[in-house]
């Protein structure tokens, strides 16, 4: 593990130069933030409130420390915050309705002899997991779309706000395909061991669809995908508003 981490650090510095130290520093802050989130939730702090605070810190570090253009960083940060709110509004009722939180039947052997009275709201914990899981792909998508749009605006300053909005959808459609495939591959990669267990136990198709662990993974993938899709119109609209205000001032 140590050698692999050192290889990662060396390659990062070789590719990015001195900027690699900034990236490593930001990565360290985010790792510390996630560990702090786990400790705070375990100590009894409200999972949703704590997740929102830590998520804002993660977004600030992930976006502002990695994006040089302040306009791009500002737009990407606003978009990511809006998407996070949308995910929370979707997940709070959906998680309670789906009842996919907590442990499943496949965890019985590992949990035997342990007390499940942990004093933690498992629905809130499941929502926190999905929110944290979505931050990376949402911020990455928003930064990519905003950067592409800003470059188009700089090269073609005569574009009207409506044309900029259309270009945002054009750029977003190209990015969506890659991000959706990434989320899909992550889903299958994370559930391969689970599907092997399910196959060996002879689950029926309806039982697979109602298995708690499978439902939890499907919910995570679908919610992250919805967040990525919403990133396109929201980012385009924010850039459109800036361009429209600039036109009015001129």
N, C-alpha and C positions, 0 to 999 in steps of 0.2 A: 504493500500500500504506500509506504513512504517513498519507494523508488518511483512508483507511478506518479505520485504527486510532484516529486522533484522534476520528472520528465515533463509534466504539464507546465510547471513554472518556467523551465528552461525554454520550451517551445514557445510559450506565450511571450516571453521577453525577446526571443529571437525574431518573432513575427511583428510584434507591436513596438519594440524598442522601449524607451523609457516610459511610454504610456502604459506599458504592462504593469508597472508598479501601481498606477492609479486603479487599473482594473482589478488587481489583486487586493488592494485596499478596500475597494467597493464590495468585492466578493466576500471578504472577511467580515465586513459590517453586516451584510445580509445573512451570512451564516450565524453570526452572533445574534441577530435580530430574531431569527427563527428559533434558535435555542432559548432565547429569552421568552418568546411567545409560549413555548411548551412549558417552561418553568412557571410562568405567570398563570396559565390556565390550570396547571396541576396544583398551584397554591390557592386556587379558589376564585381568581379574578374572572369576571364575566368574559366568556369566550368570544362573543361577537364584538364587544367594545374593544377588547384587547387586540383582536385580529384586525379591526379597522385601523387602529393606531399603528400597529406594526406594519400593516400593508402600506400605509402612507410613507413610512420610513423607507421601506424596501423600494417603493416606486421612485422616491426622491433620489436614492442612491443609484438605482439601476438606470435612471433616465438622465439626471443632471450630471452625473459623474462620467457618463459615457457618450454624451452628445455635446458637440462643441457649439453648435448653433443654438442660441438662446430661444429663438422663435420656435424652432423645431422641438426643443425640450419642453417649452411651455405648453405647446399644443398637445404633445404626446402625454404629458402629465395630466392635463385636464381631461383628455379622452379616457385615460386609464382610470381616473377617479370616477368618471361617469359610468364606465363599464362595470367597475366594482360595485357601485350602488345598484345597477341593474341586476347583477348576479345575486346580490343579497336579497333584493325584492323578489326574485324568482325562486331562490333556494329556500328562504325561510318557510313559506307555506308548502313547497314541494317536498322538502326533506321530512317534514312531519307527516305529510300524506303518504309518502313512499315507505316510511319506516325502514329505511336501509341503513340506519346508523347502528353503531355498536358492533358486537361480535356475532359471528354466524355459527352454524352447526359444525362447520369444518374446523373451528377453533376449540372444540370441546376438550380435546386431549391436552392442548397447551394450557388451557385455563383451569383444568381440574385441580382443585385444592387451593385456588386463589379466590379472593373475595372480589366481586364485581361492584361492591358499594364504594366506588371511587370518589363519590361526591361531585361528579362532572356530568354536565348535560351532554349526552352523546349526540343528540340532534345538532346542538350548537357546535360541538367538536367536528362533526361531519361537514357542516357549513364552512367552518374555518379552514378545513383541509382543502375544500374545493376552491375557496377564494385564493388561498396561498398558491395552489396549483395553477391557477389561471393567470397570475400576475405576470409571469415571465413571457408567455406567448402573447398576451394582450399588449404589454408595453413594447415588445419587439415589433409586433404588427403595426402599432400606432407610430412608432419611430420610423419604420420603413416607409409607410404611406406619407407621413409628413415630410420626410426628407425628400422623397420623390416629387411631391407636389411643390415644395419650396424651390427645388432645382428647376422645375418646369416654369415656375413663376419668374425666377431670376433670368432664365434664358429667353422667356417670352413675356416681357412686361406689359405687352398690349392685350393680354388675355382678359376677357371680361370675367366677372365673378361666376357667372353661370358656366362658362367654359372651364374654369378652375374646378368647379364642383363636378362636372362631368369627367374631367381628367382624374379627379380623386377616385371615382368609381373605377375608371380604367386601370389605374395603378393598383387599387385594392383587389380587383378581380384576379390580377396576376399573382398577388401575394397570397390570396385566400386558398388557392389550390395547394400551394406548398404547405401552408400552416395546417390545413385540414388533414393532409396526408400525414404530417408529423404527429398530430394528435391521434390519428387512427393507428399509426404504427406504435405509438407509446401505449395505447390501450391494449393491443395484442401482446406487446412485449411484457407488460406488467401482469397480464392475466394468463399467460402460457402455463405456469405451474398450476393455477387454479383449474384450468380446463382439463389438464391431465388428471387431477384428482377427481373432478366431476365425471370424466369419462370412465375412470376405473371404478367408480361407485355406481355406474349404470344409471345416471340421472336421465329422466325423460326431458324432451325439449321444453315442455311447460315448466318443469321443475327448475331447469337452467334459467329460464327467463324470470323466475320468481326467487332465485337464490339471492340472499342478501348481499354477498360479496360481488356477484356479477352485476346486480342492480346498482350498487354503489359505484362501481367502475364505469358503467354505462352513463350514469348521471353525471359523473365528473367529466367524461369526454364530451357529452352533449352540451353541458353548460359552458365548458371552455370553448367549444366550437361556436355556440351562440354568441359568446362574448367577442370572439374574433370577428364574426360576421358583423356585429353591431359596430365594431371599431371602424369599419369602412365608411358608413354614412356619417358617423359622429365626427371623425377626423376631417372628412371632406367638408362638412358643414362649418366646423370651426375655422378652417382655412378660408372657406368662402366668406364667412363673416369678416375676417380680417381684410380680405381683398375688397369687399364691399365698402367697409369703413374707409379704406385707403382711397377708393375711387371718389367717395363723397367729400373727403377732405380736399382732394385735388380739384 
